[in-house]
């Protein structure tokens, strides 16, 4: 742990745990599922808080028509009638030296009966805040706000700007980050405080969503041998997909550690048949497909397309009726911090000096907004509170201590990146 300057020590001591917990609970209480009115409500709440912290706030309606037609738009998986971008900037003039970017949208809570309480009524149990979005990633958003609050409380004026980007649509493609960058909000470096389980994540795999259509032949169930079941055909296709998935895991980036499926392929939805006593003649399956770090999206698409073509060609029925593949929804390319960039060392030092120990370097198998900032030429990594393994499930929670440590580290990083004005 380095010797802290008096200003650094003052900023760290100004991080207010109760202030952060109060705002995290308030943000979780907004059920900001992608595509619902509450998604915009959460953005406006964030904008109000940034104004209270003395930031210059840019709050604008995202042009959804443009987002649906632009060739570089990341795609969407939900229907939206509106979406808002929010950016708060504090400090000196010019290009921000540091960007903290976080999404306020969340995935649906699923079966409420699997939760210990209402997913959108935050609960504090054993030092952790529970609720949908607690770790993915409202805790990271609040840690960013708490860092700005600590700088303000400590009376620090930054020499260069610090920007906080509040974005939507991350869970279904990255609409908000895309729109924010398109509006011209950039910076010298960016930290996206997604949950990293006390590590620093410098690479993220990509993810593509797809639809498969399998054609069989209908017949009366009493004479099912006269038909060809699309379900049984899919069982064969799915087995081949699992073998393809296994091939894709070989020689994965070592930053993934012991992750079993850094480039996983998962079927998330299956629909077949229209009558219980008929052999189903059609099956539709939708899934998610991992893109390897550094692999172009088109190369990843071609690999799956080729494998499915081979599977169809080698099957007596599918050879004449190949499985149809359609790319749908969001498209997450992979992304990573440039090798040797100082941001990794700067973040690790800030975490250590904030009392969080020296965090290991990791990669994450999930598609994230990292790739959009990286593609815009902004060196970007993830560091934030929480464990991604708890995200999207009924056990979602985040330890309060991790939120505080992240806020302390981000405040220290902001001070060192932007400098204190004389």
N, C-alpha and C positions, 0 to 999 in steps of 0.2 A: 504494500500500500504506500503510494507516494505521499510526500509531505504536502498537505493542502495549503494553498494560499489563504489568507484571512477571508477573502471574498468567497472562495470556494467553500470554506467551512461554514460561512454564514448562509450560503445558498442551501447547502445540504441540511442544515438545521432548520431551515424554513419550510421544508416539505411537511405538509400538514396531513397526517393520516386521516383524521376525521373528515376534513374537507374532501379528500379523495373518495372515501367510502360513501359519503352522502351523495356525491354526484354519480358514482357508479350505480348506486341503488336507484337513483332517479332515472338514469339512462336505461337500466334494465327494465324499469317499469313501463317504458314506452315499447310496445310490441312491434318493433320495426322490421317485420318480415318483409322480404323483398317483394315489391309490387303492391304493397298495401299503403293506405294513406299515412300510417304511422312511420313508414320509412322517411317521408318528408318531415313529419313531426320531429323525429329525432335529429334531423339535420338542422332544423330551426332552433331546437333547444341548444345544440352545440354552438350555433352561430351566436345565440344570446349570451352564452357563457364566455365565448371569445371576446365579445364586446365588453362584458363586465371586467375582463382581464386587461382591458386597455388596448386590445389588438385593433388594427385596421382590418375590417371584415369585408370580404367580397362574397356576396350571397346571390346566386343567380339560378334561374330555371334552366335546366339542361334541355337542349333542343333534341327531343326524342325522334323527330322526323329525320334530322341529320344523322343521329346515332344509328338509325335503322338502315341508312343508305350509304354512309361513308365506307369506302373500301377497307379502311384500316380499323373500323369499329370492332370491338371484341365480341359482339353478339350478346343476346339476352335470352334467358330461359323463362322469364315471367313477363306478364303484360303490365305495362305501366302507363298511367295517364299523365303522370308528372314525376319529375325527379329534380333534386336540387343539389348544387355544388356549394361548398362552404370552405373558404380559406381565410384564416386569420394570420396576420403578419405583425410582428412587433420588433422594434430595434431600428438600426440605422437605415440609410438609403441603399438602393441598388439590389442586386440579385441576392436572395437568401443564401447564407452560408450553410444552413442546415434546414431540411424539411423533415417534419414528423407527420407521417400520413397514416390515417386509420379509417376503417370502414365502420359505419354504424348500422348497416343492414344485418339481419340475422336470418337463419333458416327456420322453417316452421318447427314447432316444438314436438310434433308427433302426438302419440297417444298421451293425453294429460294424466291418465291413470298410472303411467310408469314413473311419474315424478313424485317426489315426496311432498310437493306443494304446487301451487299455481306457478307455472314456468315464468310468468311475468310479474310475480310478486316476490321481489328479492328477499332472501333469507340469509342471515349470518349464523353459521353453525361451525363451531370449533375453529374459529379464526379464518373462515373462508366465506366468501359471498357466493351464493347459489342462485341460478336462474339462467334462462336462455340468453345467450350473448355475454355471459359473465366473463368468460375467457376469450371467446371468439366474436369480436375482439374489443368489447366495450371497456374492459380493464386497460387495454393498451391505449385506447383513446383518452381515457381519464388519466392515465399515467402521464401522457403528453400534456394535458391541461394542468395537472398538478405540478409539472416541471415549470410551466410558464407562471403559475401562481407563486411558486417558490422564488423565482427570479424577481417577480414584482414585490413580494413581501420583503425580500432581502434588500430592496432598493437598488437593484442592478439595472442599469440601462445598457443594452447591448450595442456594440459598435457597428455590427452588421445585422441584417434582418434574420430572424427565426420565423419560419412559416409552419403553421399547422394546417394540414389538409384533411378535411372531413369528407369522406366519399361514400357513395352508395353503390349497390350493384356488384360488389366484389364477389359475393357468393355465386353469382350467375354470369360471370364473365369479366367484370372490371369496368362497367359503364362510367362510374364516378371518377376513377383515376384517369381514364381515357379523356373524359370531358375536361377535367381539371388541367391536365397537361396541354390539351388542345387550346384551352383558354389562355395559355401562356404562363401558367404558374410552374416555375422550375426552381432549381437550386443547385448548389455545388455538390451536395451529398444528401442522401435520404435514409432515414431509419423508419421502417414500418414495424410498429410494435405488436406484431402478431404473437400469439403464445409460443414461446420457444423452449419452455422447460429449463430455464436458466442457462441456455446456451446462446451462442450467436450463430445465426443461420445465414450463410453466404451464398447459397444456391437453392433454387426451387425447381422441382420438376414441373413440366407442363401437364395439362389435362385437356382432353377433348371429349365432347359428348357425341354419341352416335345412336342411330336407330337401325335395327336389323329387321327385315321382313322375310319370313320363311313361308313358302307355299307348299301345301300338301294336296290331298284329294279327299273330298268329303264322301262319307258313306254312312249308312245306318250303323249304329253302334253294335247291333246284334250280329252284324256281318262285317266287323271292323277290318277283316283281312281284305275286303274289297276296297278299302280306303288306304290313304297314306297320312298318318297323323303328323301334323306340323309340330306337335309337342315332341314326339319321338325324334323327328328330324333335328329339332333344336337341341335335344340332348346330345346328339352326335356333334353338332356344331359347337356346343358349349365345351365339350371335352377337348375339342381341337383348340378352342380359344384359350383354355387353361394351359395347354402345352405351349401355345404361342406366348402367353404371359410368362411362363417359366423361362423361355428363351430370352425374353427381353430383360430379365433381371441379371443376366450374366455380365460380369465386368462393370457393375454399377459404380458410380462415383463413391470413393471411400468415405466421403463426408456423410453418407447415409448410415454409416456404422452397421448395426445389426438389424436394420429394418428389413423385413422379409420381402416386401413388395414396394420398392422405391418407384417402380414404374408399373403399378398395378392396373389390371383390367377387371372391371367389376360390372356385372349386370344388375341394375337397380330396379328394373320394372319389366314385367312380362305379362302379356295379355294374349289369350288364344281362345278360339271357339266361340260359338254363339248358342249352343244347345247341348245339354248334358248327354243326350242320346245320339249325338252325331260325332263322327270322327272329325276333329278340327282341321280345316283346310288352310288356315292362316294363323300365324303367330307373329306378334310384334314384340321385340325386346329392345329396351333402351339401356344404355350403359355409359361408363366412363373409362377412358383409356389414357394411360400415362405416357407423357413425352419425355424422353431422356434428356438430361442436362446437355445443352449444346446441340441438340438435334433439331433441325428445322422442322416446323410443323408439317410441311408438305411431305418430308421424308417419312415422318411418323405415320401420316395418313396412308402413304403408298405402301408401307409395310403391312398394315392391317388389310388394306384392299387386296394386296397380292395373296396374303394367307387365306382370306376368305374365298378368293377365286380358285386357289388350289384345292381347298376343302370341297368346294362345290364340284370342281372338275373330277375329283376322285371318288365321287359318290354316285351310284347308279341313278338315283332320282334327281338329286340336285344338279347333276351335270346338265340336264335340260331345263332346269328351273333354278338358276343360281340364287343364292342368298343375296338379297338387295341391301346394300349399305348406304345410309344417308348420314351426312354430318349435320348435326343440329346444335342449337343452343350456343353456349359460350365456348370460346376457344382460348385456352391458356397456353401460350408458349412457355418454354423454360426460361430461366433467367439466373444470372449470377453476378456477384461482385467481381470486377476485374482482378485477376491474380496480382497480389502484391499491393493492392490499394491500401492506403493508410487508414481508411475508415475502420477496417477490422481491428487494428491495434488501438485506435482511438476509443472505440466502443468498449473493447475488453478492458482497457485501462480505466475508463469511466465506471464500469460496473465494479471492478475491483476496488477502486477508490471510494465507491459509494457503499462498500461493505458487502458486496454480493459475491466475493471470491473471483477467481480468474475463470471466465466462462469458456467452455470448449467450443470449437468451431464445428458446425453441423450443416447438413442439407436437409430439406424437407420434401416429402413426397407430394405435397399438395400444391395445386396451382394457386398463385397469389398475385397481388398487384406488383410485386417486386419486378416482374418481367416488363411491365409497362414503363416504369421509371428507368429501368436499365436500358430498354430500347430507346428511350428518349435521351440517352447519354448521361444519365444521372447515376453515379455510383450508389448502389442501394443494398441494404441488408436488413435482416429481421433481428430484433431483440425486443422481447416483451414478456409480460407476466402471464403465467398459466401454462397448462399442458394441453397440447392439441389433441391428445388421445381422449380428452373429455368433451371436446367440441362436438356439436351436432347430436349429442345424446342427452338422456334425462339426468345424468350425473354431473352436468356442466357446472363448474365452480372455479373460483380462483382464490388462492390464499391472499389475504390482505397484506401480509408481509412482502409478498412478491410484487404487489402493486406499488408499495412504498419504495422498495429497492429499485424498481424500474424507474419510478419518478425521480428518485435521487440521481440515478445514473444518467437519465435523459437531461436533467437540469445541468449536471456537470458537463456533459457533452456539449450542450447548447452554449454554455458559458465559454468553454474552451474553443469551440468552433467559431462562434460569433464575436468573441472578445467583449470586454467591458469597456464602455465609453468612458473617456476621461472627464 
